[in-house]
Amino acid sequence: MNLNYTMLAVIAMILFSLEVTISKIATNHLPSTSVALIRTIVAALVLSAYALIESKNPLSFSRFTAYASIAGVFLGLGFLLMFKSMETGPISVIAPIVGLSSVIAAALGIVALHEPVTLTKIIGIILACISMFIISR
């Protein structure tokens, strides 16, 4: 697949949107922890298959392995809390709130990773916050 990063991100956004909607349907009939676990196992199998096909060394270990492990802890806890909220809450409110993670990540990219600050990025972050606030009402 020879797509640029923007196109890959758009495809990922569509897939995540479908995933969270289908997960909401599942949480209406199964415990949220079961949905989170099944979804994570299947995702791990997909990632494992891709890594084995695509990489000569799918598991690389270095001092940055700890970062990947810590990120996995945050991801797992985030999944659990999102699925727990989907047991009782409407996806039309939960998805925009959880979607703010991308806005926070963009801000952290600027602050913590020293990515370039542009007026367009700042305006985009502000508008995304406003839109997610409005959608979740």
Secondary structure, DSSP 8 states (H G I E B T S, - for coil): ----HHHHHHHHHHHHHHHHHHHHHHHTTS-HHHHHHHHHHHHHHHHHHHHHHH-SSSS--STTHHHHHHHHHHHHHHHHHHHHHHHHS-HHHHHHHHHHHHHHHHHHHHHTS-----HHHHHHHHHHHHHHHHHT-
